[in-house]
Amino acid sequence: MTLDLDRITHPLRLARGSHQRGSGKGCAMNVISYINGDVEITDFPECSARPLARLVQALNDRLAGPDGFLSPENSVTVIDLGWKTVGTADTPGTVVWRWLADLLVDPEMGVVRYARPDSAGAIRRVAALCVRESVGDVVSRAEWNEAAAPAYAAAEEPAAAAAAADADAAAAAYAYAAAYADAAAYAAADAAAAARIEFTRWAIQRWRDLAELDNTPVDADAVNNALADIAK
């Protein structure tokens, strides 16, 4: 069974932003939250890692048209990506650190691709510290500060700002740094919609690969029912 395009446009339409049940509007992660059975329908379902939910939400908003709504085709895309975040919430921190490093320096998709030569070193330094954390090495606050300084010095460049955000992850919850990393990648590349979809899909799949999570196909019945029920 495939997703019902009519239900994506009526009675519920995917739209930019966060919306209350019964408004006739919602985002992709609201649909996932409903399917998961969350007590409160939210942009950050309990079944999904917050950085990945943030990625999908950002893409959802980016793909909205001038009227604030997503086309049926783009709605299917973001729901599919939202579905891929299911089951990622309990990923070990060591995996998330490795993922953050890849967001920065992956040779094909990392934000370092968009960096100026004089800031690439700062980005790679922060990524190296993330890798150390991923193997259980506790990086000192002094080391994070030292790595963050050159990244902040070039913070007007979005790719360097991503490295600075990752460095700050040592002081806050490391998972939240991912939101800054993906935003920096988009800003640095001034990415078109297709490029942002590609980046989001890669980032989610990279997380699943690192966490050794199997991919499961979209439960079209569950999605179609959620689209109808949330609009009530």
N, C-alpha and C positions, 0 to 999 in steps of 0.2 A: 504493500500500500504506500502511496505517496502523500506528501503534505497537500492539504486542501487549500488551493490558492484563494478560493472564494472566502474561506474563513479567515484568511490572513487580511482580507480587506473588509470583511463584514461578518459578524458584528464588531470584531476587534481589529484594530489597525496598529501595526508597529509604528512607533513614533519616536522622535528625539526626546530624551529626558526620562525622568521617572514619573510613574503615573499611579493613581489609586484605582483599586478594583471598582468596576462599574463605570469608569470614565469612557469606555470604548476605545481606550488607547493603552499601550504597554510597550515595553522594550523586550528584547529577546530573553534577557536574564529574568524578567518577571515571569515569562512563560516557564522557564526552567524551575524557578522557585515554586511555582504553583504545582508543577508535576512532581517535584520533590516532596510536597506536602508540608512546606514550611508554614508555621503558624501565621507569620506575617509575610505577605508577598513583597519581595525585596529585589534590589538589583544585585544582591550578593547572596545567592542561595547557600544553604548550609552544606550542600553536597559539592560545591565548587570552590577551588582555591581562589582567594580574593584577587590576586594579581591577574588571573586568567579571566575572571568575571569582569574586571576593570577593562581588560583588553577588548572583550566583546562589546561591553557597553560603549566604549569609545568608538568602536567601528560602527555600532548601531547608530550613534549620533552623527557620525561622519557621512553615512550613506543616506541619511534623511534628505528629502528634497526641499525646495524652497518653502513648501507648505508645512514642513516639519514631519511629514510621513515618509515611510519607506515604500518603495515599489514592491509588488508581490515577489519579484525575483530576488531583490535584495533582502526581503524578509526571510525567504527560504535560506539564503546564505547565512544570515546571522543566527537564525535558529539552529541550523546545522552546526555552526561553530560553538554556540552556547551548549548544545548537547555534548560536544566533545570535552567540555569542562567538567561534566558529571563524574564524580568519583575521585576528583583530584584534591579534595579538601584536606585529607589527612596525610599528605605527602611529607616525608621527613625533611627537616630543615637543611640537611646536607645536600639533598637533591635540589632544593630551591636555590641554594648558594651557587651550585654548578650551573643552574639555569640562568641566573643573573649574569654570571660570567659570560655565558654564551650570547646573551642578548647584547652584550657589549662588544665581543670580539670574534664572534663566529665569522669565518672568512667570507661566507656568502650572504649572510643576513644581519650580522652585527652592526651596531651603530658606528663602530670604528670606520666603516666604509665611507661614512659621510664626514669624517673628522678632518680638520686641517692637519698637516704634517706636524705642526708644533704642539698640538694637543693630543695626538694619537698616543704618545707615550704615557700621558696621564691616564688615559682610558685603559690602556693595557696594564698599568700598575694596579688600578682598582680591580680589574678583572682577575689579576693574579692573586690578590688577597681574597677575593671571593672563592677562587679555586682552593686556596689553603683552608678556608672555613669548611668547604665541602668535603674535605678529607679528615676533618676533625681537629685541625690545628687552630687553636684559639689565637686570633690576631689581636694584638693589644690596641687599646684606644689610641695610643701614641702613633702606632703605625697607620691606623685609619686616618688620623688627623694629617699625618705627613702625606699620605696619598691623596687626600681630599684637597689639600691646599692648591696644587697646580691645576686641579680640575676646576676649582672655583675661580682661579685666576683667569681661566678661559671660559667662564660660565656663560658668556654671551653667545657662545656657540652651543647649540642644543646638544650635540653629541657629547661634548665635555660636561655639560650639565647633567647628563645621564650618569656619567661616571661619578660625579660629585654626589648625586642622589644615592647611588649604590654604596658609596663610602659612608654616607650618613646612616645607612641601614644598620650599622653596628650600634648606633646609639638608639635607634628606634626599632620597630618591627621590620626585619629585613624584607618581608613580603611586600610592604608598601612601596619599596624602592622600584619595584617593577613598573608601577604606574608611570613613574617619571621616565624610566628607560624607554617604554614604548612611545610615550609622548614625544620624547626627544628624537627618537628615530623618525617619527612622522614629520616633525617640524624640520629636521635637518634635510630630509629628502624632499620635503614639500610634496609628499606622495599623492599620486592619483588614487582613485578608489581601488582600482585593481591591485596596485602595489600594497595598499594597506590591508586588503583582504589576504593577499599572499603572506604578508608579514605576520598577521594575526594567526592564520592557519599554521604557519611554521612554528610560531612561538608555542602554541597550544600542543602541537604534535611533539615538539622537542621536550616539553614538560612530561608528556605521557611516556615518551621513549626513555627518558632518564629515570622516571619512576617505575618503569617496567609495567605499565598499565595497558591492558588490552583495549583495543578500540571496539566499540559496540555500535551497531547501526541505530539510526534514529528510530524511536518508537513512534511511528506516524500517528497511530491511534491516540496515544497519550497527548501528543502535541495538538492534534485536531480538536480533541475534547477540551484541552486547556484553553485554546483560543476561543472556544465558544463560552466556556464557563467564566473566564475572567471578565468578560464583557458584561456579565449579568449584574 
